[in-house]
Amino acid sequence: MNVTEAARTRMSCRAFLDTPVPEETVREILDAARWAPSGGNLQPWHVHVLTGEPLKELLDSISPRFNTLPLAEGAEYQVYPAPLTPPYTGRRFKCGADLYASIGIPREDRPGRYRQFARNFEFFGAPVGIFISIDRLMGPPQWSDVGMFAQNIMLLARDHGLHTCAQEAWTFWHKTLTAYLELPENMMLFCGIALGHADTEHPINNWRTERAELDEFAVLRGF
């Protein structure tokens, strides 16, 4: 698979098969992802990977508490700016509307939407959960570096026939994860990434978010 195909076929997979992913495959993905660019070559990413019993133990510790903590433990960082303005509001609204429509959950079905959101904290059934953290002393430039590292993981997963879902939602369980992963005080959880084989029959994986056309976001001069 070439890079263009990997970029075009990457999606946020929200239903996985339970087919195991070999440790060797995960190591190959991370070993190649580490060549992501970073300002000053700081390489500000730190990674924990869970599968099997360690992953089950973590998810089982969260599941009983989800309905008793509507906002979980509270996000450690603000995922979206407030207020969010056009055109970003429209894009986010349509993404959510299309997602829930794909699985037959109307907007007024708040419990149904809540249950689907809770699937984040099951890694959508993926057999591998990746957590990426960053040192608290880092700033926005280093956060963008970590984003490029995460994108490498997701593109390389496609090269192995796998799919992913990047999940900033894990910040809502940052206290539990900090303790479980034994993160030192200077480290902040950034996101999780679900990794595995997509359930291609599940309707939630059979729609795609839209993208703005090139001329809407790019200005090219001198050609």
PyMOL commands that place a pseudoatom at each C-alpha (Angstrom):
pseudoatom trace, name=CA, resn=MET, resi=1, chain=A, elem=C, hetatm=0, pos=[0.000, 0.000, 0.000]
pseudoatom trace, name=CA, resn=ASN, resi=2, chain=A, elem=C, hetatm=0, pos=[1.438, 3.394, -0.946]
pseudoatom trace, name=CA, resn=VAL, resi=3, chain=A, elem=C, hetatm=0, pos=[1.182, 6.488, 1.241]
pseudoatom trace, name=CA, resn=THR, resi=4, chain=A, elem=C, hetatm=0, pos=[-1.608, 8.062, -0.810]
pseudoatom trace, name=CA, resn=GLU, resi=5, chain=A, elem=C, hetatm=0, pos=[-3.769, 4.948, -0.495]
pseudoatom trace, name=CA, resn=ALA, resi=6, chain=A, elem=C, hetatm=0, pos=[-3.068, 4.727, 3.229]
pseudoatom trace, name=CA, resn=ALA, resi=7, chain=A, elem=C, hetatm=0, pos=[-4.071, 8.376, 3.725]
pseudoatom trace, name=CA, resn=ARG, resi=8, chain=A, elem=C, hetatm=0, pos=[-7.256, 8.000, 1.697]
pseudoatom trace, name=CA, resn=THR, resi=9, chain=A, elem=C, hetatm=0, pos=[-8.367, 4.753, 3.344]
pseudoatom trace, name=CA, resn=ARG, resi=10, chain=A, elem=C, hetatm=0, pos=[-7.570, 5.739, 6.934]
pseudoatom trace, name=CA, resn=MET, resi=11, chain=A, elem=C, hetatm=0, pos=[-10.770, 6.250, 8.895]
pseudoatom trace, name=CA, resn=SER, resi=12, chain=A, elem=C, hetatm=0, pos=[-11.922, 6.492, 12.475]
pseudoatom trace, name=CA, resn=CYS, resi=13, chain=A, elem=C, hetatm=0, pos=[-12.940, 2.873, 12.930]
pseudoatom trace, name=CA, resn=ARG, resi=14, chain=A, elem=C, hetatm=0, pos=[-15.620, 2.475, 15.609]
pseudoatom trace, name=CA, resn=ALA, resi=15, chain=A, elem=C, hetatm=0, pos=[-16.243, -1.272, 15.437]
pseudoatom trace, name=CA, resn=PHE, resi=16, chain=A, elem=C, hetatm=0, pos=[-13.413, -3.808, 15.541]
pseudoatom trace, name=CA, resn=LEU, resi=17, chain=A, elem=C, hetatm=0, pos=[-13.130, -7.563, 15.306]
pseudoatom trace, name=CA, resn=ASP, resi=18, chain=A, elem=C, hetatm=0, pos=[-11.565, -9.345, 18.273]
pseudoatom trace, name=CA, resn=THR, resi=19, chain=A, elem=C, hetatm=0, pos=[-8.826, -10.790, 16.051]
pseudoatom trace, name=CA, resn=PRO, resi=20, chain=A, elem=C, hetatm=0, pos=[-5.531, -10.434, 17.955]
pseudoatom trace, name=CA, resn=VAL, resi=21, chain=A, elem=C, hetatm=0, pos=[-2.739, -8.230, 16.627]
pseudoatom trace, name=CA, resn=PRO, resi=22, chain=A, elem=C, hetatm=0, pos=[0.725, -9.786, 17.081]
pseudoatom trace, name=CA, resn=GLU, resi=23, chain=A, elem=C, hetatm=0, pos=[3.259, -7.951, 19.231]
pseudoatom trace, name=CA, resn=GLU, resi=24, chain=A, elem=C, hetatm=0, pos=[5.687, -7.995, 16.304]
pseudoatom trace, name=CA, resn=THR, resi=25, chain=A, elem=C, hetatm=0, pos=[3.209, -6.026, 14.183]
pseudoatom trace, name=CA, resn=VAL, resi=26, chain=A, elem=C, hetatm=0, pos=[2.715, -3.398, 16.889]
pseudoatom trace, name=CA, resn=ARG, resi=27, chain=A, elem=C, hetatm=0, pos=[6.469, -3.090, 17.314]
pseudoatom trace, name=CA, resn=GLU, resi=28, chain=A, elem=C, hetatm=0, pos=[6.965, -2.660, 13.562]
pseudoatom trace, name=CA, resn=ILE, resi=29, chain=A, elem=C, hetatm=0, pos=[4.348, 0.109, 13.467]
pseudoatom trace, name=CA, resn=LEU, resi=30, chain=A, elem=C, hetatm=0, pos=[5.816, 2.001, 16.411]
pseudoatom trace, name=CA, resn=ASP, resi=31, chain=A, elem=C, hetatm=0, pos=[9.387, 1.487, 15.244]
pseudoatom trace, name=CA, resn=ALA, resi=32, chain=A, elem=C, hetatm=0, pos=[8.563, 3.138, 11.910]
pseudoatom trace, name=CA, resn=ALA, resi=33, chain=A, elem=C, hetatm=0, pos=[6.318, 5.818, 13.476]
pseudoatom trace, name=CA, resn=ARG, resi=34, chain=A, elem=C, hetatm=0, pos=[9.212, 7.112, 15.586]
pseudoatom trace, name=CA, resn=TRP, resi=35, chain=A, elem=C, hetatm=0, pos=[10.686, 8.713, 12.448]
pseudoatom trace, name=CA, resn=ALA, resi=36, chain=A, elem=C, hetatm=0, pos=[7.997, 11.411, 12.606]
pseudoatom trace, name=CA, resn=PRO, resi=37, chain=A, elem=C, hetatm=0, pos=[9.401, 14.952, 12.477]
pseudoatom trace, name=CA, resn=SER, resi=38, chain=A, elem=C, hetatm=0, pos=[9.682, 17.041, 15.627]
pseudoatom trace, name=CA, resn=GLY, resi=39, chain=A, elem=C, hetatm=0, pos=[11.099, 20.508, 16.207]
pseudoatom trace, name=CA, resn=GLY, resi=40, chain=A, elem=C, hetatm=0, pos=[14.677, 20.251, 17.432]
pseudoatom trace, name=CA, resn=ASN, resi=41, chain=A, elem=C, hetatm=0, pos=[14.258, 16.456, 17.286]
pseudoatom trace, name=CA, resn=LEU, resi=42, chain=A, elem=C, hetatm=0, pos=[12.691, 16.547, 20.775]
pseudoatom trace, name=CA, resn=GLN, resi=43, chain=A, elem=C, hetatm=0, pos=[10.558, 13.469, 20.011]
pseudoatom trace, name=CA, resn=PRO, resi=44, chain=A, elem=C, hetatm=0, pos=[8.067, 14.484, 22.735]
pseudoatom trace, name=CA, resn=TRP, resi=45, chain=A, elem=C, hetatm=0, pos=[5.900, 11.360, 22.572]
pseudoatom trace, name=CA, resn=HIS, resi=46, chain=A, elem=C, hetatm=0, pos=[5.629, 8.589, 25.157]
pseudoatom trace, name=CA, resn=VAL, resi=47, chain=A, elem=C, hetatm=0, pos=[3.668, 5.422, 24.470]
pseudoatom trace, name=CA, resn=HIS, resi=48, chain=A, elem=C, hetatm=0, pos=[1.948, 2.668, 26.455]
pseudoatom trace, name=CA, resn=VAL, resi=49, chain=A, elem=C, hetatm=0, pos=[0.368, -0.281, 24.636]
pseudoatom trace, name=CA, resn=LEU, resi=50, chain=A, elem=C, hetatm=0, pos=[-2.162, -2.609, 26.243]
pseudoatom trace, name=CA, resn=THR, resi=51, chain=A, elem=C, hetatm=0, pos=[-3.718, -5.832, 25.027]
pseudoatom trace, name=CA, resn=GLY, resi=52, chain=A, elem=C, hetatm=0, pos=[-5.062, -9.034, 26.541]
pseudoatom trace, name=CA, resn=GLU, resi=53, chain=A, elem=C, hetatm=0, pos=[-5.519, -9.128, 30.312]
pseudoatom trace, name=CA, resn=PRO, resi=54, chain=A, elem=C, hetatm=0, pos=[-3.921, -5.708, 31.066]
pseudoatom trace, name=CA, resn=LEU, resi=55, chain=A, elem=C, hetatm=0, pos=[-6.339, -4.029, 28.642]
pseudoatom trace, name=CA, resn=LYS, resi=56, chain=A, elem=C, hetatm=0, pos=[-9.311, -5.965, 29.995]
pseudoatom trace, name=CA, resn=GLU, resi=57, chain=A, elem=C, hetatm=0, pos=[-8.368, -5.040, 33.559]
pseudoatom trace, name=CA, resn=LEU, resi=58, chain=A, elem=C, hetatm=0, pos=[-8.311, -1.353, 32.701]
pseudoatom trace, name=CA, resn=LEU, resi=59, chain=A, elem=C, hetatm=0, pos=[-11.598, -1.386, 30.792]
pseudoatom trace, name=CA, resn=ASP, resi=60, chain=A, elem=C, hetatm=0, pos=[-13.309, -3.424, 33.512]
pseudoatom trace, name=CA, resn=SER, resi=61, chain=A, elem=C, hetatm=0, pos=[-12.234, -0.837, 36.090]
pseudoatom trace, name=CA, resn=ILE, resi=62, chain=A, elem=C, hetatm=0, pos=[-13.894, 1.959, 34.112]
pseudoatom trace, name=CA, resn=SER, resi=63, chain=A, elem=C, hetatm=0, pos=[-17.086, 0.287, 32.919]
pseudoatom trace, name=CA, resn=PRO, resi=64, chain=A, elem=C, hetatm=0, pos=[-18.950, 0.118, 36.276]
pseudoatom trace, name=CA, resn=ARG, resi=65, chain=A, elem=C, hetatm=0, pos=[-18.278, 3.813, 36.927]
pseudoatom trace, name=CA, resn=PHE, resi=66, chain=A, elem=C, hetatm=0, pos=[-19.304, 5.225, 33.582]
pseudoatom trace, name=CA, resn=ASN, resi=67, chain=A, elem=C, hetatm=0, pos=[-23.002, 5.659, 34.327]
pseudoatom trace, name=CA, resn=THR, resi=68, chain=A, elem=C, hetatm=0, pos=[-22.342, 7.121, 37.774]
pseudoatom trace, name=CA, resn=LEU, resi=69, chain=A, elem=C, hetatm=0, pos=[-19.923, 9.772, 36.471]
pseudoatom trace, name=CA, resn=PRO, resi=70, chain=A, elem=C, hetatm=0, pos=[-21.599, 11.516, 33.495]
pseudoatom trace, name=CA, resn=LEU, resi=71, chain=A, elem=C, hetatm=0, pos=[-18.523, 13.643, 32.869]
pseudoatom trace, name=CA, resn=ALA, resi=72, chain=A, elem=C, hetatm=0, pos=[-16.167, 10.881, 34.007]
pseudoatom trace, name=CA, resn=GLU, resi=73, chain=A, elem=C, hetatm=0, pos=[-13.232, 12.550, 35.772]
pseudoatom trace, name=CA, resn=GLY, resi=74, chain=A, elem=C, hetatm=0, pos=[-13.403, 15.747, 33.750]
pseudoatom trace, name=CA, resn=ALA, resi=75, chain=A, elem=C, hetatm=0, pos=[-11.172, 16.470, 30.784]
pseudoatom trace, name=CA, resn=GLU, resi=76, chain=A, elem=C, hetatm=0, pos=[-7.646, 17.523, 31.691]
pseudoatom trace, name=CA, resn=TYR, resi=77, chain=A, elem=C, hetatm=0, pos=[-7.454, 19.726, 28.613]
pseudoatom trace, name=CA, resn=GLN, resi=78, chain=A, elem=C, hetatm=0, pos=[-10.104, 21.395, 26.450]
pseudoatom trace, name=CA, resn=VAL, resi=79, chain=A, elem=C, hetatm=0, pos=[-10.657, 19.240, 23.389]
pseudoatom trace, name=CA, resn=TYR, resi=80, chain=A, elem=C, hetatm=0, pos=[-12.514, 21.917, 21.396]
pseudoatom trace, name=CA, resn=PRO, resi=81, chain=A, elem=C, hetatm=0, pos=[-12.187, 25.699, 21.686]
pseudoatom trace, name=CA, resn=ALA, resi=82, chain=A, elem=C, hetatm=0, pos=[-15.096, 27.605, 23.178]
pseudoatom trace, name=CA, resn=PRO, resi=83, chain=A, elem=C, hetatm=0, pos=[-16.858, 29.137, 21.470]
pseudoatom trace, name=CA, resn=LEU, resi=84, chain=A, elem=C, hetatm=0, pos=[-16.429, 27.078, 18.324]
pseudoatom trace, name=CA, resn=THR, resi=85, chain=A, elem=C, hetatm=0, pos=[-17.272, 29.180, 15.255]
pseudoatom trace, name=CA, resn=PRO, resi=86, chain=A, elem=C, hetatm=0, pos=[-18.130, 28.471, 11.605]
pseudoatom trace, name=CA, resn=PRO, resi=87, chain=A, elem=C, hetatm=0, pos=[-17.078, 26.660, 9.530]
pseudoatom trace, name=CA, resn=TYR, resi=88, chain=A, elem=C, hetatm=0, pos=[-15.890, 24.356, 12.330]
pseudoatom trace, name=CA, resn=THR, resi=89, chain=A, elem=C, hetatm=0, pos=[-19.251, 24.159, 14.095]
pseudoatom trace, name=CA, resn=GLY, resi=90, chain=A, elem=C, hetatm=0, pos=[-20.957, 22.953, 10.932]
pseudoatom trace, name=CA, resn=ARG, resi=91, chain=A, elem=C, hetatm=0, pos=[-18.318, 20.321, 10.267]
pseudoatom trace, name=CA, resn=ARG, resi=92, chain=A, elem=C, hetatm=0, pos=[-18.479, 18.970, 13.805]
pseudoatom trace, name=CA, resn=PHE, resi=93, chain=A, elem=C, hetatm=0, pos=[-22.298, 18.908, 13.822]
pseudoatom trace, name=CA, resn=LYS, resi=94, chain=A, elem=C, hetatm=0, pos=[-22.493, 17.064, 10.497]
pseudoatom trace, name=CA, resn=CYS, resi=95, chain=A, elem=C, hetatm=0, pos=[-19.873, 14.549, 11.578]
pseudoatom trace, name=CA, resn=GLY, resi=96, chain=A, elem=C, hetatm=0, pos=[-21.892, 13.696, 14.683]
pseudoatom trace, name=CA, resn=ALA, resi=97, chain=A, elem=C, hetatm=0, pos=[-25.195, 13.630, 12.823]
pseudoatom trace, name=CA, resn=ASP, resi=98, chain=A, elem=C, hetatm=0, pos=[-23.871, 11.279, 10.149]
pseudoatom trace, name=CA, resn=LEU, resi=99, chain=A, elem=C, hetatm=0, pos=[-22.251, 9.001, 12.724]
pseudoatom trace, name=CA, resn=TYR, resi=100, chain=A, elem=C, hetatm=0, pos=[-25.413, 8.521, 14.756]
pseudoatom trace, name=CA, resn=ALA, resi=101, chain=A, elem=C, hetatm=0, pos=[-27.572, 8.244, 11.640]
pseudoatom trace, name=CA, resn=SER, resi=102, chain=A, elem=C, hetatm=0, pos=[-25.412, 5.354, 10.433]
pseudoatom trace, name=CA, resn=ILE, resi=103, chain=A, elem=C, hetatm=0, pos=[-26.469, 3.298, 13.470]
pseudoatom trace, name=CA, resn=GLY, resi=104, chain=A, elem=C, hetatm=0, pos=[-30.047, 4.558, 13.658]
pseudoatom trace, name=CA, resn=ILE, resi=105, chain=A, elem=C, hetatm=0, pos=[-29.763, 6.799, 16.728]
pseudoatom trace, name=CA, resn=PRO, resi=106, chain=A, elem=C, hetatm=0, pos=[-31.861, 9.968, 16.332]
pseudoatom trace, name=CA, resn=ARG, resi=107, chain=A, elem=C, hetatm=0, pos=[-30.706, 13.256, 17.821]
pseudoatom trace, name=CA, resn=GLU, resi=108, chain=A, elem=C, hetatm=0, pos=[-33.403, 13.175, 20.506]
pseudoatom trace, name=CA, resn=ASP, resi=109, chain=A, elem=C, hetatm=0, pos=[-32.234, 9.752, 21.772]
pseudoatom trace, name=CA, resn=ARG, resi=110, chain=A, elem=C, hetatm=0, pos=[-29.786, 11.061, 24.356]
pseudoatom trace, name=CA, resn=PRO, resi=111, chain=A, elem=C, hetatm=0, pos=[-29.382, 7.703, 26.154]
pseudoatom trace, name=CA, resn=GLY, resi=112, chain=A, elem=C, hetatm=0, pos=[-28.542, 6.037, 22.852]
pseudoatom trace, name=CA, resn=ARG, resi=113, chain=A, elem=C, hetatm=0, pos=[-25.978, 8.688, 21.997]
pseudoatom trace, name=CA, resn=TYR, resi=114, chain=A, elem=C, hetatm=0, pos=[-24.530, 8.384, 25.480]
pseudoatom trace, name=CA, resn=ARG, resi=115, chain=A, elem=C, hetatm=0, pos=[-24.199, 4.604, 25.123]
pseudoatom trace, name=CA, resn=GLN, resi=116, chain=A, elem=C, hetatm=0, pos=[-22.386, 5.033, 21.818]
pseudoatom trace, name=CA, resn=PHE, resi=117, chain=A, elem=C, hetatm=0, pos=[-20.043, 7.609, 23.356]
pseudoatom trace, name=CA, resn=ALA, resi=118, chain=A, elem=C, hetatm=0, pos=[-19.272, 5.100, 26.103]
pseudoatom trace, name=CA, resn=ARG, resi=119, chain=A, elem=C, hetatm=0, pos=[-17.954, 2.742, 23.435]
pseudoatom trace, name=CA, resn=ASN, resi=120, chain=A, elem=C, hetatm=0, pos=[-14.897, 4.997, 23.327]
pseudoatom trace, name=CA, resn=PHE, resi=121, chain=A, elem=C, hetatm=0, pos=[-13.949, 3.557, 26.687]
pseudoatom trace, name=CA, resn=GLU, resi=122, chain=A, elem=C, hetatm=0, pos=[-14.098, 0.026, 25.334]
pseudoatom trace, name=CA, resn=PHE, resi=123, chain=A, elem=C, hetatm=0, pos=[-11.752, 0.990, 22.485]
pseudoatom trace, name=CA, resn=PHE, resi=124, chain=A, elem=C, hetatm=0, pos=[-14.714, 0.074, 20.264]
pseudoatom trace, name=CA, resn=GLY, resi=125, chain=A, elem=C, hetatm=0, pos=[-13.823, -3.582, 20.756]
pseudoatom trace, name=CA, resn=ALA, resi=126, chain=A, elem=C, hetatm=0, pos=[-10.262, -3.226, 19.437]
pseudoatom trace, name=CA, resn=PRO, resi=127, chain=A, elem=C, hetatm=0, pos=[-7.808, -5.818, 20.787]
pseudoatom trace, name=CA, resn=VAL, resi=128, chain=A, elem=C, hetatm=0, pos=[-5.027, -3.232, 21.199]
pseudoatom trace, name=CA, resn=GLY, resi=129, chain=A, elem=C, hetatm=0, pos=[-5.161, 0.105, 22.985]
pseudoatom trace, name=CA, resn=ILE, resi=130, chain=A, elem=C, hetatm=0, pos=[-2.373, 2.625, 22.529]
pseudoatom trace, name=CA, resn=PHE, resi=131, chain=A, elem=C, hetatm=0, pos=[-1.980, 5.574, 24.894]
pseudoatom trace, name=CA, resn=ILE, resi=132, chain=A, elem=C, hetatm=0, pos=[0.165, 8.570, 24.000]
pseudoatom trace, name=CA, resn=SER, resi=133, chain=A, elem=C, hetatm=0, pos=[1.325, 11.036, 26.629]
pseudoatom trace, name=CA, resn=ILE, resi=134, chain=A, elem=C, hetatm=0, pos=[3.444, 14.185, 26.596]
pseudoatom trace, name=CA, resn=ASP, resi=135, chain=A, elem=C, hetatm=0, pos=[5.582, 16.022, 29.131]
pseudoatom trace, name=CA, resn=ARG, resi=136, chain=A, elem=C, hetatm=0, pos=[3.674, 18.878, 30.756]
pseudoatom trace, name=CA, resn=LEU, resi=137, chain=A, elem=C, hetatm=0, pos=[6.460, 21.336, 30.046]
pseudoatom trace, name=CA, resn=MET, resi=138, chain=A, elem=C, hetatm=0, pos=[5.838, 21.022, 26.315]
pseudoatom trace, name=CA, resn=GLY, resi=139, chain=A, elem=C, hetatm=0, pos=[3.849, 23.627, 24.385]
pseudoatom trace, name=CA, resn=PRO, resi=140, chain=A, elem=C, hetatm=0, pos=[1.645, 23.751, 21.250]
pseudoatom trace, name=CA, resn=PRO, resi=141, chain=A, elem=C, hetatm=0, pos=[4.545, 23.113, 18.828]
pseudoatom trace, name=CA, resn=GLN, resi=142, chain=A, elem=C, hetatm=0, pos=[5.365, 19.842, 20.598]
pseudoatom trace, name=CA, resn=TRP, resi=143, chain=A, elem=C, hetatm=0, pos=[1.693, 18.862, 20.707]
pseudoatom trace, name=CA, resn=SER, resi=144, chain=A, elem=C, hetatm=0, pos=[1.683, 19.201, 16.923]
pseudoatom trace, name=CA, resn=ASP, resi=145, chain=A, elem=C, hetatm=0, pos=[4.765, 16.959, 16.818]
pseudoatom trace, name=CA, resn=VAL, resi=146, chain=A, elem=C, hetatm=0, pos=[2.888, 14.319, 18.792]
pseudoatom trace, name=CA, resn=GLY, resi=147, chain=A, elem=C, hetatm=0, pos=[0.034, 14.656, 16.299]
pseudoatom trace, name=CA, resn=MET, resi=148, chain=A, elem=C, hetatm=0, pos=[2.387, 13.846, 13.446]
pseudoatom trace, name=CA, resn=PHE, resi=149, chain=A, elem=C, hetatm=0, pos=[3.661, 10.826, 15.368]
pseudoatom trace, name=CA, resn=ALA, resi=150, chain=A, elem=C, hetatm=0, pos=[0.073, 9.652, 15.908]
pseudoatom trace, name=CA, resn=GLN, resi=151, chain=A, elem=C, hetatm=0, pos=[-0.696, 10.117, 12.216]
pseudoatom trace, name=CA, resn=ASN, resi=152, chain=A, elem=C, hetatm=0, pos=[2.313, 7.959, 11.380]
pseudoatom trace, name=CA, resn=ILE, resi=153, chain=A, elem=C, hetatm=0, pos=[0.886, 5.207, 13.577]
pseudoatom trace, name=CA, resn=MET, resi=154, chain=A, elem=C, hetatm=0, pos=[-2.473, 5.390, 11.824]
pseudoatom trace, name=CA, resn=LEU, resi=155, chain=A, elem=C, hetatm=0, pos=[-1.008, 5.361, 8.300]
pseudoatom trace, name=CA, resn=LEU, resi=156, chain=A, elem=C, hetatm=0, pos=[1.402, 2.547, 9.130]
pseudoatom trace, name=CA, resn=ALA, resi=157, chain=A, elem=C, hetatm=0, pos=[-1.497, 0.546, 10.548]
pseudoatom trace, name=CA, resn=ARG, resi=158, chain=A, elem=C, hetatm=0, pos=[-3.120, 0.693, 7.125]
pseudoatom trace, name=CA, resn=ASP, resi=159, chain=A, elem=C, hetatm=0, pos=[0.082, -0.690, 5.605]
pseudoatom trace, name=CA, resn=HIS, resi=160, chain=A, elem=C, hetatm=0, pos=[-0.461, -3.740, 7.829]
pseudoatom trace, name=CA, resn=GLY, resi=161, chain=A, elem=C, hetatm=0, pos=[-4.117, -4.081, 6.826]
pseudoatom trace, name=CA, resn=LEU, resi=162, chain=A, elem=C, hetatm=0, pos=[-5.288, -2.655, 10.154]
pseudoatom trace, name=CA, resn=HIS, resi=163, chain=A, elem=C, hetatm=0, pos=[-7.497, 0.251, 11.164]
pseudoatom trace, name=CA, resn=THR, resi=164, chain=A, elem=C, hetatm=0, pos=[-7.399, 2.743, 14.013]
pseudoatom trace, name=CA, resn=CYS, resi=165, chain=A, elem=C, hetatm=0, pos=[-9.405, 5.329, 15.870]
pseudoatom trace, name=CA, resn=ALA, resi=166, chain=A, elem=C, hetatm=0, pos=[-7.672, 8.256, 17.551]
pseudoatom trace, name=CA, resn=GLN, resi=167, chain=A, elem=C, hetatm=0, pos=[-9.531, 9.128, 20.776]
pseudoatom trace, name=CA, resn=GLU, resi=168, chain=A, elem=C, hetatm=0, pos=[-9.017, 12.356, 22.666]
pseudoatom trace, name=CA, resn=ALA, resi=169, chain=A, elem=C, hetatm=0, pos=[-12.029, 11.224, 24.718]
pseudoatom trace, name=CA, resn=TRP, resi=170, chain=A, elem=C, hetatm=0, pos=[-9.631, 9.295, 26.956]
pseudoatom trace, name=CA, resn=THR, resi=171, chain=A, elem=C, hetatm=0, pos=[-8.688, 12.573, 28.633]
pseudoatom trace, name=CA, resn=PHE, resi=172, chain=A, elem=C, hetatm=0, pos=[-11.975, 12.222, 30.546]
pseudoatom trace, name=CA, resn=TRP, resi=173, chain=A, elem=C, hetatm=0, pos=[-10.398, 9.301, 32.434]
pseudoatom trace, name=CA, resn=HIS, resi=174, chain=A, elem=C, hetatm=0, pos=[-6.988, 10.883, 32.898]
pseudoatom trace, name=CA, resn=LYS, resi=175, chain=A, elem=C, hetatm=0, pos=[-6.823, 10.203, 36.648]
pseudoatom trace, name=CA, resn=THR, resi=176, chain=A, elem=C, hetatm=0, pos=[-7.522, 6.506, 36.276]
pseudoatom trace, name=CA, resn=LEU, resi=177, chain=A, elem=C, hetatm=0, pos=[-5.131, 6.183, 33.363]
pseudoatom trace, name=CA, resn=THR, resi=178, chain=A, elem=C, hetatm=0, pos=[-2.358, 8.132, 35.057]
pseudoatom trace, name=CA, resn=ALA, resi=179, chain=A, elem=C, hetatm=0, pos=[-2.536, 5.716, 37.985]
pseudoatom trace, name=CA, resn=TYR, resi=180, chain=A, elem=C, hetatm=0, pos=[-2.940, 2.562, 35.901]
pseudoatom trace, name=CA, resn=LEU, resi=181, chain=A, elem=C, hetatm=0, pos=[-0.131, 3.416, 33.485]
pseudoatom trace, name=CA, resn=GLU, resi=182, chain=A, elem=C, hetatm=0, pos=[1.988, 4.718, 36.358]
pseudoatom trace, name=CA, resn=LEU, resi=183, chain=A, elem=C, hetatm=0, pos=[2.661, 7.991, 34.593]
pseudoatom trace, name=CA, resn=PRO, resi=184, chain=A, elem=C, hetatm=0, pos=[4.975, 10.316, 36.520]
pseudoatom trace, name=CA, resn=GLU, resi=185, chain=A, elem=C, hetatm=0, pos=[3.589, 13.692, 37.611]
pseudoatom trace, name=CA, resn=ASN, resi=186, chain=A, elem=C, hetatm=0, pos=[5.266, 15.521, 34.757]
pseudoatom trace, name=CA, resn=MET, resi=187, chain=A, elem=C, hetatm=0, pos=[3.427, 13.467, 32.121]
pseudoatom trace, name=CA, resn=MET, resi=188, chain=A, elem=C, hetatm=0, pos=[-0.019, 14.273, 30.687]
pseudoatom trace, name=CA, resn=LEU, resi=189, chain=A, elem=C, hetatm=0, pos=[-2.164, 11.802, 28.782]
pseudoatom trace, name=CA, resn=PHE, resi=190, chain=A, elem=C, hetatm=0, pos=[-2.886, 13.139, 25.294]
pseudoatom trace, name=CA, resn=CYS, resi=191, chain=A, elem=C, hetatm=0, pos=[-4.984, 10.486, 23.577]
pseudoatom trace, name=CA, resn=GLY, resi=192, chain=A, elem=C, hetatm=0, pos=[-5.713, 6.845, 23.009]
pseudoatom trace, name=CA, resn=ILE, resi=193, chain=A, elem=C, hetatm=0, pos=[-5.596, 5.018, 19.687]
pseudoatom trace, name=CA, resn=ALA, resi=194, chain=A, elem=C, hetatm=0, pos=[-7.658, 1.888, 19.089]
pseudoatom trace, name=CA, resn=LEU, resi=195, chain=A, elem=C, hetatm=0, pos=[-5.863, -0.577, 16.828]
pseudoatom trace, name=CA, resn=GLY, resi=196, chain=A, elem=C, hetatm=0, pos=[-7.115, -3.734, 15.177]
pseudoatom trace, name=CA, resn=HIS, resi=197, chain=A, elem=C, hetatm=0, pos=[-9.034, -5.270, 12.292]
pseudoatom trace, name=CA, resn=ALA, resi=198, chain=A, elem=C, hetatm=0, pos=[-12.140, -3.350, 11.251]
pseudoatom trace, name=CA, resn=ASP, resi=199, chain=A, elem=C, hetatm=0, pos=[-15.547, -4.992, 11.370]
pseudoatom trace, name=CA, resn=THR, resi=200, chain=A, elem=C, hetatm=0, pos=[-16.381, -4.123, 7.774]
pseudoatom trace, name=CA, resn=GLU, resi=201, chain=A, elem=C, hetatm=0, pos=[-19.955, -5.368, 8.137]
pseudoatom trace, name=CA, resn=HIS, resi=202, chain=A, elem=C, hetatm=0, pos=[-20.829, -2.926, 10.911]
pseudoatom trace, name=CA, resn=PRO, resi=203, chain=A, elem=C, hetatm=0, pos=[-22.802, 0.084, 9.591]
pseudoatom trace, name=CA, resn=ILE, resi=204, chain=A, elem=C, hetatm=0, pos=[-20.817, 2.550, 11.689]
pseudoatom trace, name=CA, resn=ASN, resi=205, chain=A, elem=C, hetatm=0, pos=[-17.773, 1.754, 9.550]
pseudoatom trace, name=CA, resn=ASN, resi=206, chain=A, elem=C, hetatm=0, pos=[-19.592, 2.220, 6.254]
pseudoatom trace, name=CA, resn=TRP, resi=207, chain=A, elem=C, hetatm=0, pos=[-19.862, 5.993, 6.117]
pseudoatom trace, name=CA, resn=ARG, resi=208, chain=A, elem=C, hetatm=0, pos=[-17.145, 8.616, 5.739]
pseudoatom trace, name=CA, resn=THR, resi=209, chain=A, elem=C, hetatm=0, pos=[-16.723, 12.142, 6.980]
pseudoatom trace, name=CA, resn=GLU, resi=210, chain=A, elem=C, hetatm=0, pos=[-16.624, 14.820, 4.308]
pseudoatom trace, name=CA, resn=ARG, resi=211, chain=A, elem=C, hetatm=0, pos=[-13.572, 16.943, 3.557]
pseudoatom trace, name=CA, resn=ALA, resi=212, chain=A, elem=C, hetatm=0, pos=[-13.391, 20.539, 2.375]
pseudoatom trace, name=CA, resn=GLU, resi=213, chain=A, elem=C, hetatm=0, pos=[-12.260, 20.904, -1.221]
pseudoatom trace, name=CA, resn=LEU, resi=214, chain=A, elem=C, hetatm=0, pos=[-8.661, 21.957, -1.791]
pseudoatom trace, name=CA, resn=ASP, resi=215, chain=A, elem=C, hetatm=0, pos=[-9.544, 25.495, -2.868]
pseudoatom trace, name=CA, resn=GLU, resi=216, chain=A, elem=C, hetatm=0, pos=[-11.451, 26.055, 0.393]
pseudoatom trace, name=CA, resn=PHE, resi=217, chain=A, elem=C, hetatm=0, pos=[-8.325, 25.826, 2.552]
pseudoatom trace, name=CA, resn=ALA, resi=218, chain=A, elem=C, hetatm=0, pos=[-5.301, 26.293, 0.286]
pseudoatom trace, name=CA, resn=VAL, resi=219, chain=A, elem=C, hetatm=0, pos=[-3.843, 29.226, -1.639]
pseudoatom trace, name=CA, resn=LEU, resi=220, chain=A, elem=C, hetatm=0, pos=[-1.248, 28.358, -4.282]
pseudoatom trace, name=CA, resn=ARG, resi=221, chain=A, elem=C, hetatm=0, pos=[0.826, 31.093, -5.924]
pseudoatom trace, name=CA, resn=GLY, resi=222, chain=A, elem=C, hetatm=0, pos=[3.549, 31.257, -8.528]
pseudoatom trace, name=CA, resn=PHE, resi=223, chain=A, elem=C, hetatm=0, pos=[2.575, 28.142, -10.465]
for i in range(1, 223): cmd.bond("trace and resi %d" % i, "trace and resi %d" % (i + 1))
show_as sticks, trace
zoom trace
